[in-house]
Structures are given as structure tokens and as C-alpha cells.
Amino acid sequence: MKLAFLLAFVQSYFIALGVLLGGAIIGGIGAFLIGQPPLTSMYRFALDLKIWAVVSAIGGTFDTFYTVERGLFLGETRDIVKQFFLILSAIGGAQTGVTIITWLTQEHISS
């Protein structure tokens, strides 16, 4: 059981990272094709996709709410802690993706 949680923890991180990086890069290509500035668009897409990367990494919100409900009302606190760490892992992956896109685009540097 501990190995399964560790696998889910790592997968949650990398799914969020992949959703954010993939969405921002593909969105930047689309922006380039229609004549928009691709790096600025990639930066904005990365910021907008952050919450969706977290939601996709944890497998949708309903399963998470069910697990938290079960933990609160049935006294299974172990499930609440596991969900907290999975969400934290997904947020970390999404933030890593935003940081990578920010480094690539240099949009945070003002003149």
C-alpha cells in the first residue's frame, strides 16, 4: 500500500508538470500560427493552465471530495492526509511548469 501511494505521489507531480508544459508549448505554437506573440502567449497560458493541471493530476475533483468526505465523516484521517499530499504534489508539479515556462520566455523581466 505504501508503494502505491508513492507511485501516485510521483505521478501526480509529473502529470501536472506535463499538462502545464504541453498546454503552454502547444498554445504558443498556435499563437505563432495566428500571428500572436508566442512567448507572451505561452507565459499567459501557463498561468491560466495552472489550476487545470492540478485538477487533471488528482484525477478530477469529485473523487477527491468523496475521499475527503469519507475521511471527515467516517473518521478515516489517513485518506485526508493522502489526498492532501497528492494535491500538494500536483501543485508542486504545476508550479515547476510555470517556473520553467517563465525561465524560457523571460516574461517576468521588465525593462
C-alpha positions in Angstrom: 0.0 0.0 0.0 2.9 2.4 0.8 4.4 1.8 -2.6 1.1 2.5 -4.4 0.8 5.9 -2.6 4.4 6.8 -3.5 3.7 6.0 -7.2 0.6 8.1 -7.1 2.5 10.9 -5.5 5.2 10.9 -8.2 2.7 10.5 -11.0 0.6 13.4 -9.7 3.6 15.7 -9.8 4.6 14.7 -13.4 1.1 14.7 -14.7 0.6 18.3 -13.6 4.0 19.2 -15.0 3.2 17.6 -18.3 -0.2 19.2 -18.7 1.2 22.6 -18.0 4.3 22.4 -20.2 2.4 20.7 -23.0 -0.5 23.1 -22.9 1.7 26.2 -22.8 4.0 25.0 -25.6 1.3 23.8 -27.9 -0.7 27.0 -27.2 2.4 29.0 -28.1 2.7 27.2 -31.4 -1.0 28.0 -32.0 -0.4 31.7 -31.1 2.6 31.8 -33.6 0.4 30.4 -36.4 -2.2 33.1 -35.9 0.3 35.9 -35.6 0.3 36.5 -31.9 3.5 36.8 -29.8 4.3 33.1 -28.9 6.4 33.7 -25.8 3.9 36.1 -24.2 1.1 33.7 -25.0 3.0 30.8 -23.6 3.5 32.7 -20.3 -0.2 33.6 -20.1 -1.3 30.1 -21.0 1.0 28.7 -18.3 -0.6 30.9 -15.6 -4.1 30.1 -16.9 -3.5 26.3 -17.0 -2.1 26.0 -13.5 -5.4 25.1 -11.8 -6.4 22.8 -14.6 -3.1 20.9 -14.4 -3.7 20.3 -10.7 -7.3 19.1 -11.3 -6.2 16.7 -14.0 -3.3 15.4 -11.9 -5.5 14.5 -9.0 -8.0 12.7 -11.2 -10.9 15.1 -11.1 -12.4 16.9 -8.1 -15.3 14.5 -7.3 -13.1 11.6 -6.3 -11.1 13.9 -4.1 -14.2 15.3 -2.4 -15.5 11.8 -1.8 -12.3 10.8 -0.2 -12.2 13.9 2.0 -15.9 13.3 2.9 -15.1 9.7 3.9 -12.2 10.9 5.9 -14.2 13.6 7.8 -17.4 11.7 8.4 -16.2 8.1 8.7 -13.1 9.0 10.7 -10.5 7.8 8.1 -8.0 10.6 8.6 -5.3 8.6 6.7 -7.3 9.3 3.5 -7.4 13.0 4.2 -3.6 13.1 4.7 -3.0 11.1 1.5 -5.2 13.4 -0.6 -3.5 16.5 0.9 -0.1 15.2 -0.1 -1.4 14.3 -3.6 -2.8 17.8 -4.1 0.4 19.2 -2.8 2.4 17.1 -5.2 0.2 18.3 -8.1 0.6 21.9 -7.1 4.3 21.4 -7.0 4.3 20.0 -10.5 2.2 22.8 -11.8 4.4 25.4 -10.1 7.5 23.8 -11.6 5.9 24.0 -15.0 5.2 27.7 -14.6 8.7 28.3 -13.4 10.2 26.5 -16.5 7.9 28.5 -18.8 8.9 31.7 -17.0 12.6 30.9 -17.5 12.1 30.1 -21.2 10.0 33.1 -22.0 11.7 35.6 -19.7 8.3 37.4 -19.4 8.9 38.3 -15.8 11.8 40.6 -16.7 10.8 44.2 -17.2 12.9 46.9 -18.8 
